[in-house]
Amino acid sequence: MTMPCEIDWSVDAPARMPTLTTKQKAKPKRKKKRAPYLYTPADFDFADYGIGPKDESAARWLINCIYFNHVVGRYERHEYCPLNAKLLAKVMGDGVARIRKMCVEAGLVDCIERYKPKVESFKFRLGYVLRDRKFVRWSGDDQWYLNRFNAWKELLSAPDLGDLGNYLRAWAKKVKVDKTGLEETLAGMKPDKRELAEQQVGWLDQGVVRATWCKYGRFHTNFTRLCKEVRQKHLTINGERLFEIDIQESQTLFLGILLMNANAYLDSCSLHSSPSHRYQSSRHHPCENSSFRSLRSPYDLGSSDKYIAAVGQARVYDDFQRAFSIAERGDAKVEFFRAVYSGKLAKFRGVYPKAARVLAKLVRLHGYKWVSREMQWQESDVVLRKAVERLRVEHPDIPVVTVHDSIMTTQVHLETVYRVLSESFQGLPLRPRFRVDGEER
């Protein structure tokens, strides 16, 4: 309880101006806390689409959550993202189903209504009305909104991610965006990418950190989606800038490891070599495949093989670029992924015929989707369950922020993290090349 201050009504005091004694100095007024903002479609009137003032805030929140997953999550705008009904209800109240139906009918939202308790949530994406519309910041102006937002933020970081996931999330929450030179960095981006980067930074400024495991073993946070230009120059922990240790051409590397271990995948009748694997194929067991016996021919992809040699020199994308006269190296990378992940191996066969024959047999046995999933599991096993787990146990005070095939840390710890990550490849048939703070090793 605050005691009333005593007023000195002495003669020397100015007329009608009470003087406070030293102990009773007036406390400075607290700055009113600004309500957090979300993102909403620009120049948009919900009433035009049959959503009245009573339901507008809830509809705005649903659309914001979908957009949030596109900005900091792992979902592109054309992809559906799952949203938890309990999480939505923290802000929207009890009318989640009703608001969802209204937004779907108005074309604001697309929804896949398949629900399995504790397994699968409804999935959403922006509808055709909002698909290409620009989004802008919007702030609530009352305490009710602020309370609901804080409840959502708390619930967002509540799930138990296991020891390794909780450790990574704790470090992710300590990351700040250094604004020095940020405007210059943003100005050098293309307009669409600049808008995305500004919004990603906006969520980080509010302390909203999304952390989750995907079913292929990868750990996703805001930083796995954060634009590269911002990530490499402007992230800090405790005022110290973060630097990145990156595995060069990691996907080509893990594909090479997959191909060199092809016999093990066929002979063991196993869809994954790691005991921590959680993915279960909908296809029947390989041993039950009528053509399995004919696929068990031995093959040797040694260091003399053209693809394995290219992986060792980190020049697979360069080979693709030359073979198909592709102007940009980034486009060659996309072409490589398209050839390998789609199961249509004609272009891959044109550059690496022997490796393509081995890959075709694995695709025939397990399906083309299995290839990319297995490569993700190989990556997460090495980077997360070997390197990062070792750092968590042996060096818990070293800052660690992961971006799939790379690890970020402060400059003073770069050598330690680099050593641990490189040692995690011991026992594997291929060793990667690394880029440490822009320097190749």
Summary of the structure (lengths in Angstrom):
residues: 441
radius of gyration: 27.0
end to end distance: 64.0
largest distance: 108.3
contacts: 1263
relative contact order: 0.10
helix: 48%
strand: 13%
